[in-house]
Amino acid sequence: MAYRYISVLREGHLIIVTIARPEAYNALTNDAHAELGEVFDDFARDDEQWVAILRGAGERAFCAGHDLKHQAAGGRLETPASGFAGLTARHDLVKPVIAAVNGVAMGGGCEIVLACDIAVASPNAVFALPEPRVGLAAIAGGIQRLSREIGLKRAMGMMLTGRHVSAQEALELVFINEVASDGALTAARRWANEILMCSPMSVRATKQAVLRSLSSDIPQAMREEWDYPAMQAMLASADAVEGSVAFAKKRPPRWSGR
């Protein structure tokens, strides 16, 4: 499928999604949101797509959020039901998404990062939730996710001021996994390759159990996880057998994702 505002590269079980508006710091319009929503719908449905990397084109920006110039010119702020970039409200996605942050990640761009499972950043990356400075608020999940990831006081310090955070400080605040001296995309590929060494059934079961357990105490979560769809699929899968067979035969496992 041809897209206007994004590009998609398939590499086996990995997909690399690039926001392709470098002239606008990869800020998103309504149509760009819709395209990303379609891509992540397909990613969620397709059993052959196991891991996704999301990045921005160029060297200056990952995503500068919603295109305020577009909005000021009369464009409405519209996102698909799955949220900003088709991702921030996709609460049932069990497949891993990695953010490769190659520059500015502001507003909705920062909220995309917070919605991803793993985030790596180039040394020049800058993060912020500056919505209060333009009369808005981080309502694409930033308000909820940032405080859970870095603690209330530190999150309030970022959100109530809209201040900018460097890649190194983001690492220290632990809402990214790595500052990548060899480049965000290279680091994201490295993380993706390590995930692809694992059974996708196990990865999905783990992600679903982790996210659902956030709203439960530990004993309750341990009881309930057996009934989660991804956990049941993992336990009944050919991969659950393949892992043991490969271990016994001292060979690398051949995952089928089934």
Buried (B, 14 or more C-beta within 10 A) or exposed (E): EEBEBBBBEEEEBBBBBBBBBBEBBBBBBBBBBBBBBBBBBEBBEEEEBBBBBBBBBBEBBBBBBBBBEBBEEEBEBEBBEBBBBBBBBBEEBBBBBBBBBBBBBBBBBBBBBBBBBBBBBBEBBBBBBBBEEEEBEBEBBBBBBBBEBBEEEBBEBBBEEBBEBBBEBBBBBEBBBBBBEEBBBEBBBBBBEEBBEBBBBBBBBBBBBEBBBEEEEEEEBEEBBEEBEBBEBBEEBBBBEBBEEBEEEEEEBEBEBE
